[in-house]
């Protein structure tokens, strides 16, 4: 009983630490669906591990209908777990979650294989997953990493990483001392915008080189195609043309 009470206190404290909207213990216990889903998971997980698998699944589905959060009773979840808002969160059967992990609403910890065995992700300690993110497959998300909102992660992520985009790309790494419990979504880089800006810079550079080449060649082409010689006839290939500072025309050989 003491262990259960201690676990409940830790769950409530994790909400207080990570949600500035939490005002009292009573409020947290009564109206936080993420907390209700976690407590429901613990009951269904006990049933699952004590060979009451069908009953565990039935109970987990009841909790799902009440909270909008689906946690398979076979998943392994460590202490300090916090689901903020929570609607639409899905946690698969073989998911493993470490200590002090935070998920926002719409997160999916799913599989990519039809084979039995380990097929869902492992989230190490202090990982934060932003709203709408999808982490798929039997991959490891390293300790203290942060997954940006709506990212789709299908490859392992080293510890202390920041991941954004579809598919997820590592855009920054922080030292452990810089990691905070929650994710500052507004400070994540715009990977698509940065890529477009880089591409535009390359295009501008190429246009400048093309214009410089055109400036050199254009006077020669004007002599060949537009200008007339003293007799009013167009220049012939056999004639020698020496346009100043641009190039030399010797028969059919042109040299810049």
Backbone torsions as a table, in degrees:
resi	resn	phi	psi	omega
1	UNK	NA	-40.6	179.0
2	UNK	-61.3	-36.2	179.0
3	UNK	-65.5	-40.3	179.4
4	UNK	-65.3	-44.9	179.8
5	UNK	-62.6	-41.7	178.9
6	UNK	-63.1	-40.5	179.8
7	UNK	-65.0	-41.4	178.9
8	UNK	-62.9	-42.4	179.3
9	UNK	-63.5	-40.9	178.4
10	UNK	-64.0	-39.7	179.0
11	UNK	-63.3	-44.0	180.0
12	UNK	-65.9	-40.6	-179.4
13	UNK	-65.7	-35.5	178.9
14	UNK	-63.9	-34.3	176.0
15	UNK	-67.6	-45.6	179.8
16	UNK	-60.3	-38.2	-177.0
17	UNK	-71.2	-29.5	-169.8
18	UNK	-116.6	-2.1	177.6
19	UNK	-127.7	105.7	-179.0
20	UNK	-65.5	-14.9	179.0
21	UNK	-79.4	-13.6	-179.1
22	UNK	-72.1	124.7	-174.6
23	UNK	-109.2	-28.2	-177.8
24	UNK	-154.0	160.5	178.1
25	UNK	-62.6	-40.9	-179.3
26	UNK	-62.8	-43.8	178.3
27	UNK	-59.9	-44.3	-179.9
28	UNK	-61.7	-44.4	-176.8
29	UNK	-67.5	-30.8	-173.3
30	UNK	-90.5	-35.4	-166.7
31	UNK	-125.5	11.8	179.8
32	UNK	-100.0	103.1	-177.6
33	UNK	-64.0	-30.8	177.5
34	UNK	-61.8	-39.2	178.0
35	UNK	-69.2	-41.6	178.4
36	UNK	-62.7	-41.1	179.2
37	UNK	-64.1	-38.3	179.2
38	UNK	-65.7	-45.1	178.2
39	UNK	-64.3	-40.3	176.5
40	UNK	-62.4	-39.9	177.5
41	UNK	-60.1	-42.5	-176.2
42	UNK	-63.2	-37.0	176.9
43	UNK	-68.1	-48.8	-179.0
44	UNK	-66.0	-33.1	178.4
45	UNK	-66.6	-38.2	176.1
46	UNK	-62.0	-44.1	177.5
47	UNK	-60.3	-43.9	-177.0
48	UNK	-62.2	-45.3	-176.9
49	UNK	-77.6	-10.7	177.3
50	UNK	-109.7	28.0	172.1
51	UNK	68.8	18.5	171.4
52	UNK	-104.2	57.9	-170.4
53	UNK	-64.9	-44.7	179.8
54	UNK	-62.3	-44.1	179.3
55	UNK	-64.1	-38.4	178.0
56	UNK	-62.9	-42.4	178.1
57	UNK	-65.2	-41.8	179.5
58	UNK	-62.1	-43.3	-179.3
59	UNK	-66.8	-39.7	179.8
60	UNK	-64.2	-34.5	177.8
61	UNK	-70.8	-32.5	174.8
62	UNK	-64.6	-44.5	177.6
63	UNK	-62.5	-39.6	178.1
64	UNK	-59.7	-43.1	-179.1
65	UNK	-67.3	-26.0	-178.9
66	UNK	-87.7	-30.2	-172.7
67	UNK	-113.4	-19.4	-174.1
68	UNK	77.2	12.8	-179.1
69	UNK	-120.1	126.2	-177.7
70	UNK	-110.3	113.5	176.9
71	UNK	-121.6	116.6	178.9
72	UNK	-66.3	135.8	-178.1
73	UNK	-64.5	-15.0	178.1
74	UNK	-82.0	-11.3	179.6
75	UNK	-66.3	157.6	177.6
76	UNK	-115.7	120.8	-174.6
77	UNK	-126.4	129.1	-179.3
78	UNK	-84.9	179.0	-179.2
79	UNK	-71.1	158.8	177.3
80	UNK	76.0	15.7	-178.9
81	UNK	-74.1	136.3	-177.7
82	UNK	-137.8	127.2	174.4
83	UNK	-112.2	114.7	-178.3
84	UNK	-89.4	126.6	-174.7
85	UNK	66.1	-68.9	165.8
86	UNK	94.5	-23.6	-175.0
87	UNK	-54.4	128.9	177.0
88	UNK	86.5	2.8	177.6
89	UNK	-71.5	134.2	177.6
90	UNK	-129.8	126.7	180.0
91	UNK	-124.4	117.7	-173.8
92	UNK	-76.1	171.5	-170.8
93	UNK	-59.4	-44.5	-174.0
94	UNK	-100.0	18.2	176.3
95	UNK	-66.5	141.0	174.1
96	UNK	-124.3	126.9	-175.9
97	UNK	-124.5	129.0	-178.5
98	UNK	-82.2	-156.2	-176.6
99	UNK	-82.1	144.9	171.2
100	UNK	54.7	42.6	177.4
101	UNK	-90.4	142.3	-180.0
102	UNK	-122.0	130.9	173.5
103	UNK	-120.5	139.3	172.2
104	UNK	-98.8	175.8	-172.4
105	UNK	-65.7	151.6	177.0
106	UNK	78.2	9.4	-179.2
107	UNK	-79.8	138.8	175.2
108	UNK	-121.0	124.8	171.4
109	UNK	-109.3	89.6	-168.8
110	UNK	-117.5	-179.3	-179.2
111	UNK	-110.7	165.9	177.4
112	UNK	-127.2	9.6	-176.6
113	UNK	-128.6	148.5	175.2
114	UNK	-91.5	-3.0	-178.3
115	UNK	-78.7	149.6	175.1
116	UNK	-74.4	165.6	-176.9
117	UNK	101.8	-167.0	-178.2
118	UNK	-64.3	117.1	-178.1
119	UNK	-142.6	4.1	179.4
120	UNK	-119.0	163.2	-172.8
121	UNK	-73.5	162.4	171.6
122	UNK	-115.0	124.0	177.6
123	UNK	-107.2	117.2	-179.8
124	UNK	-78.4	-179.3	-172.8
125	UNK	-57.8	143.5	171.2
126	UNK	65.9	20.3	176.3
127	UNK	-76.6	142.8	175.6
128	UNK	-122.8	130.5	-178.1
129	UNK	-120.0	120.1	-175.8
130	UNK	-73.2	166.6	-175.2
131	UNK	-57.9	133.5	175.1
132	UNK	78.4	1.1	-178.7
133	UNK	-71.9	150.3	177.8
134	UNK	-123.6	124.3	175.4
135	UNK	-117.6	116.0	-167.2
136	UNK	-125.2	133.5	175.9
137	UNK	101.3	171.0	-178.9
138	UNK	-82.6	65.9	-178.1
139	UNK	-114.5	162.3	-179.7
140	UNK	-109.8	128.1	172.7
141	UNK	-99.0	113.5	-171.6
142	UNK	-62.4	158.1	-177.8
143	UNK	-53.4	136.4	175.1
144	UNK	65.0	18.9	175.9
145	UNK	-80.8	158.8	179.8
146	UNK	-127.1	126.0	-179.0
147	UNK	-105.5	120.7	-176.0
148	UNK	-69.4	160.6	179.5
149	UNK	-57.7	134.9	176.4
150	UNK	66.3	10.9	174.7
151	UNK	-69.2	151.2	174.7
152	UNK	-120.1	111.1	-173.3
153	UNK	-109.4	122.8	-178.9
154	UNK	-128.2	3.3	178.4
155	UNK	-127.6	154.3	179.9
156	UNK	-58.2	147.1	-178.6
157	UNK	-120.3	128.5	178.9
158	UNK	-66.9	161.6	177.2
159	UNK	-59.5	153.2	174.4
160	UNK	60.7	36.6	-178.8
161	UNK	-106.1	158.3	170.5
162	UNK	-118.4	127.5	-173.1
163	UNK	-125.0	131.9	175.9
164	UNK	-139.7	163.9	169.9
165	UNK	95.7	174.7	179.0
166	UNK	-130.0	111.3	-8.0
167	UNK	-70.1	163.0	-174.5
168	UNK	-60.6	133.2	178.8
169	UNK	-122.7	138.9	175.7
170	UNK	-77.7	117.2	-177.0
171	UNK	-110.3	-14.4	179.7
172	UNK	-162.0	155.0	172.8
173	UNK	-130.0	140.4	-179.9
174	UNK	-115.5	154.8	171.6
175	UNK	-77.2	153.1	-177.1
176	UNK	-53.5	-31.5	-178.4
177	UNK	-69.4	-19.1	-179.9
178	UNK	-88.9	-8.7	-176.4
179	UNK	-76.6	128.9	175.7
180	UNK	-109.2	162.7	-177.2
181	UNK	-61.1	-30.4	-174.8
182	UNK	-118.8	166.6	-172.3
183	UNK	-103.0	126.5	176.0
184	UNK	-85.4	89.3	-175.3
185	UNK	-59.8	-34.1	-176.2
186	UNK	-70.7	-11.3	-178.5
187	UNK	-102.4	0.9	179.3
188	UNK	-73.7	142.1	-178.7
189	UNK	-72.1	153.7	176.3
190	UNK	-92.7	94.7	-174.3
191	UNK	-65.4	-37.4	179.6
192	UNK	-67.7	-45.1	178.6
193	UNK	-60.8	-41.1	178.6
194	UNK	-64.9	-38.8	179.0
195	UNK	-65.5	-42.8	179.1
196	UNK	-64.4	-43.2	179.4
197	UNK	-61.5	-42.0	177.8
198	UNK	-63.4	-40.0	179.0
199	UNK	-65.0	-40.1	179.2
200	UNK	-64.4	-38.0	177.1
201	UNK	-62.6	-41.6	178.7
202	UNK	-64.9	-41.1	179.0
203	UNK	-63.5	-42.7	177.9
204	UNK	-60.1	-42.0	179.9
205	UNK	-64.4	-41.6	178.7
206	UNK	-65.5	-39.3	178.2
207	UNK	-63.7	-38.6	178.4
208	UNK	-65.2	-41.2	177.4
209	UNK	-65.7	-39.8	179.1
210	UNK	-64.2	-40.4	179.3
211	UNK	-66.7	-39.0	178.4
212	UNK	-63.2	-41.6	177.3
213	UNK	-64.9	-41.0	179.0
214	UNK	-63.0	-38.9	-179.9
215	UNK	-62.6	-31.7	179.4
216	UNK	-77.4	-42.3	-173.3
217	UNK	-81.6	-31.5	-171.7
218	UNK	-57.1	-45.3	179.5
219	UNK	-59.9	-36.7	179.3
220	UNK	-66.4	-43.4	178.9
221	UNK	-64.3	-34.8	178.0
222	UNK	-64.9	-39.7	177.1
223	UNK	-63.0	-42.7	-175.7
224	UNK	-70.8	-45.0	-170.1
225	UNK	-98.0	-22.2	-171.7
226	UNK	-119.5	-35.3	-173.8
227	UNK	-81.9	154.3	178.9
228	UNK	-111.4	151.2	175.6
229	UNK	-85.2	-174.8	-176.4
230	UNK	-60.6	-27.2	-179.4
231	UNK	-90.6	2.8	179.7
232	UNK	83.4	4.5	178.9
233	UNK	-98.3	150.4	176.5
234	UNK	-66.8	152.0	179.3
235	UNK	-62.6	138.8	178.8
236	UNK	-98.5	154.6	-178.8
237	UNK	-57.8	-28.7	-177.3
238	UNK	-72.2	-21.6	-175.4
239	UNK	-77.8	148.9	-180.0
240	UNK	-91.4	130.2	179.4
241	UNK	-121.5	130.3	-179.4
242	UNK	-124.2	73.2	176.8
243	UNK	-66.3	130.2	-174.0
244	UNK	-62.5	133.2	170.4
245	UNK	64.3	11.0	-178.2
246	UNK	-117.4	-43.4	-177.4
247	UNK	173.2	-176.5	-178.5
248	UNK	-132.7	133.1	177.9
249	UNK	-109.8	114.3	177.6
250	UNK	-121.8	101.0	-177.2
251	UNK	62.2	-116.3	-179.5
252	UNK	-102.9	4.6	-179.6
253	UNK	-100.2	123.2	179.3
254	UNK	-116.5	132.6	-176.7
255	UNK	-133.2	127.4	176.4
256	UNK	-88.6	NA	NA
